[in-house]
Amino acid sequence: MTEYYNALVVEKKPPREFAYRVKSLPVTHLPSSEVLVKVHYSSLNYKDILSCQGNPAVTRRFPHTPGLDASGVVEQSNSALFKRGDRVAVFCTPMGMHYQGGLAEYICVPAEWLIRLPENMCLEEVMVYGTAGYTAALAVEAIEKHGIDKSVSKVLVTGASGGLGSIAVLLLKHLGYDVEVSVTRENGKVFLENLGVTAVVDLNASDVKTTQNLLPSRWQAVIDVAGGDVLACILKQVSENGIVVSTGLVAGTHFETNVLPFILRGISLIGINAEGTSVESRKSLLIKLASIWRSSALCDVYKKVKLAGVSCAIENFKEQNIYGRVVVDMEAK
Ligand SMILES: NC(=O)c1ccc[n+]([C@@H]2O[C@H](COP(=O)([O-])OP(=O)(O)OC[C@H]3O[C@@H](n4cnc5c(N)ncnc54)[C@H](OP(=O)(O)O)[C@@H]3O)[C@@H](O)[C@H]2O)c1
């Protein structure tokens, strides 16, 4: 290992301005922990952007290196669980929030955060999923467990051209579901039509705050990335015994609802907390993603950037010019 490594660093300029750029840091800057990993790939998630903006719900101490996700090869290990040369990934842990993150050429983390990759999954592929994709996979798994008749039912995905939503669409299509999407960005339609879905723009959102407690049934299952009023209007349109999986809050945290969708249609509303899942469930979902859930369209849901280009990709993310996932290739010069 060299004495210096490159990493994205967010710095705070008092009182509350935040700037970020790729910097060279001494290796002594890395947290002292059990396993040192040479990072090959990272990715961008919604929370990474919040961290770059100094959102205190995500990161409070600066300078800071964001990056919820990383995949790479173990360089040194003080843990019996891992040895030099192991191919590993980190996602859905505190890394990148209150702990130095994966947008760096090296990370040093507790062994319990690392997942050994299945033989047939490469370091790039696992980062196409990362935290957003793993969360999407948990949501799809919840729909599979609930059990809906694919031949007659439709599934709705909101926020579908974002990271989580696009992986949800990819997996649902691969598993044979009839998928509809709501989009807030015109260009998102083209991206999603390429993934084989029908764009639905009108969610009947204007009816949300009316006295109507129910609206005509439209979907048997929903993966909702939006939250807020979007979730409120969806709940009124889920068909009998359907399921809504709440995963995100991009449209807001609060929503108003009524009991009729639950007691007259028997619908279920469940939430996903990806960070709260065990190492075992992460491992078993990765095995599924590397085998029976592997979609041939995976290459259509992401673009790759170099570490040197990550600041520009973050700006594009902020300006909502990104569709699907962004994978950061640490080795590309
Ligand atoms: N539950 C968990 O464990 C977990 C884990 C990871 C992430 N999350 C959450 O999931 C959400 C999405 O993360 P992500 O990485 O996929 O983010 P992202 O890539 O930014 O995607 C969010 C998408 O939501 C849509 N959108 C944006 N503003 C909207 C609005 N006001 N109303 C409706 N839709 C809107 C946009 O898609 P369209 O242009 O297609 O509409 C956007 O691409 C975030 O809230 C994140 O915190 C939760």
The ligand as an SDF file (V2000), in Angstrom:
LIG
                    3D

 48 52  0  0  0  0  0  0  0  0999 V2000
  -35.6480    1.9970    3.2980 N   0  0  0  0  0  0  0  0  0  0  0  0
  -34.3430    1.8820    3.1760 C   0  0  0  0  0  0  0  0  0  0  0  0
  -33.6870    1.1040    3.8610 O   0  0  0  0  0  0  0  0  0  0  0  0
  -33.6590    2.7230    2.1410 C   0  0  0  0  0  0  0  0  0  0  0  0
  -32.4270    2.3430    1.5960 C   0  0  0  0  0  0  0  0  0  0  0  0
  -31.8900    3.1140    0.5550 C   0  0  0  0  0  0  0  0  0  0  0  0
  -32.5570    4.2610    0.1270 C   0  0  0  0  0  0  0  0  0  0  0  0
  -33.7330    4.6030    0.7330 N   0  0  0  0  0  0  0  0  0  0  0  0
  -34.4780    5.7980    0.3040 C   0  0  0  0  0  0  0  0  0  0  0  0
  -34.9960    5.5830   -0.9920 O   0  0  0  0  0  0  0  0  0  0  0  0
  -35.1700    6.8340   -1.6300 C   0  0  0  0  0  0  0  0  0  0  0  0
  -34.6070    6.7860   -3.0400 C   0  0  0  0  0  0  0  0  0  0  0  0
  -33.2240    6.5630   -3.0340 O   0  0  0  0  0  0  0  0  0  0  0  0
  -32.4650    6.5210   -4.4420 P   0  0  0  0  0  0  0  0  0  0  0  0
  -31.0310    6.2360   -4.1240 O   0  0  0  0  0  0  0  0  0  0  0  0
  -33.1880    5.6720   -5.4040 O   0  0  0  0  0  0  0  0  0  0  0  0
  -32.6150    8.0640   -4.8780 O   0  0  0  0  0  0  0  0  0  0  0  0
  -32.6370    8.6930   -6.3470 P   0  0  0  0  0  0  0  0  0  0  0  0
  -31.7320    7.9220   -7.2480 O   0  0  0  0  0  0  0  0  0  0  0  0
  -32.4550   10.1450   -6.1660 O   0  0  0  0  0  0  0  0  0  0  0  0
  -34.1140    8.4060   -6.8770 O   0  0  0  0  0  0  0  0  0  0  0  0
  -35.2270    9.0650   -6.3650 C   0  0  0  0  0  0  0  0  0  0  0  0
  -36.2640    9.1940   -7.4920 C   0  0  0  0  0  0  0  0  0  0  0  0
  -37.4960    9.6460   -6.9300 O   0  0  0  0  0  0  0  0  0  0  0  0
  -38.1970   10.4330   -7.8960 C   0  0  0  0  0  0  0  0  0  0  0  0
  -38.5550   11.7050   -7.2520 N   0  0  0  0  0  0  0  0  0  0  0  0
  -37.7440   12.7370   -6.9140 C   0  0  0  0  0  0  0  0  0  0  0  0
  -38.4430   13.7050   -6.3030 N   0  0  0  0  0  0  0  0  0  0  0  0
  -39.7310   13.2650   -6.2580 C   0  0  0  0  0  0  0  0  0  0  0  0
  -40.9350   13.8170   -5.7510 C   0  0  0  0  0  0  0  0  0  0  0  0
  -40.9730   15.0040   -5.1550 N   0  0  0  0  0  0  0  0  0  0  0  0
  -42.0730   13.0950   -5.8700 N   0  0  0  0  0  0  0  0  0  0  0  0
  -42.0660   11.8780   -6.4420 C   0  0  0  0  0  0  0  0  0  0  0  0
  -40.9450   11.2960   -6.9350 N   0  0  0  0  0  0  0  0  0  0  0  0
  -39.8040   11.9950   -6.8520 C   0  0  0  0  0  0  0  0  0  0  0  0
  -37.2720   10.6280   -9.0990 C   0  0  0  0  0  0  0  0  0  0  0  0
  -37.6270    9.6050  -10.0330 O   0  0  0  0  0  0  0  0  0  0  0  0
  -38.5980    9.8690  -11.2700 P   0  0  0  0  0  0  0  0  0  0  0  0
  -37.9690   10.9640  -12.0630 O   0  0  0  0  0  0  0  0  0  0  0  0
  -38.6480    8.5640  -11.9780 O   0  0  0  0  0  0  0  0  0  0  0  0
  -39.9320   10.2700  -10.6930 O   0  0  0  0  0  0  0  0  0  0  0  0
  -35.8990   10.2610   -8.5250 C   0  0  0  0  0  0  0  0  0  0  0  0
  -35.0500    9.7320   -9.4960 O   0  0  0  0  0  0  0  0  0  0  0  0
  -34.5480    7.8870   -0.7080 C   0  0  0  0  0  0  0  0  0  0  0  0
  -35.5790    8.4780    0.0670 O   0  0  0  0  0  0  0  0  0  0  0  0
  -33.6460    7.0550    0.1900 C   0  0  0  0  0  0  0  0  0  0  0  0
  -33.4310    7.6510    1.4480 O   0  0  0  0  0  0  0  0  0  0  0  0
  -34.2820    3.8710    1.7110 C   0  0  0  0  0  0  0  0  0  0  0  0
  1  2  1  0
  2  3  2  0
  2  4  1  0
  4  5  1  0
  4 48  2  0
  5  6  2  0
  6  7  1  0
  7  8  2  0
  8  9  1  0
  8 48  1  0
  9 10  1  0
  9 46  1  0
 10 11  1  0
 11 12  1  0
 11 44  1  0
 12 13  1  0
 13 14  1  0
 14 15  2  0
 14 16  1  0
 14 17  1  0
 17 18  1  0
 18 19  2  0
 18 20  1  0
 18 21  1  0
 21 22  1  0
 22 23  1  0
 23 24  1  0
 23 42  1  0
 24 25  1  0
 25 26  1  0
 25 36  1  0
 26 27  1  0
 26 35  1  0
 27 28  2  0
 28 29  1  0
 29 30  1  0
 29 35  2  0
 30 31  1  0
 30 32  2  0
 32 33  1  0
 33 34  2  0
 34 35  1  0
 36 37  1  0
 36 42  1  0
 37 38  1  0
 38 39  2  0
 38 40  1  0
 38 41  1  0
 42 43  1  0
 44 45  1  0
 44 46  1  0
 46 47  1  0
M  CHG  2   8   1  16  -1
M  END
$$$$
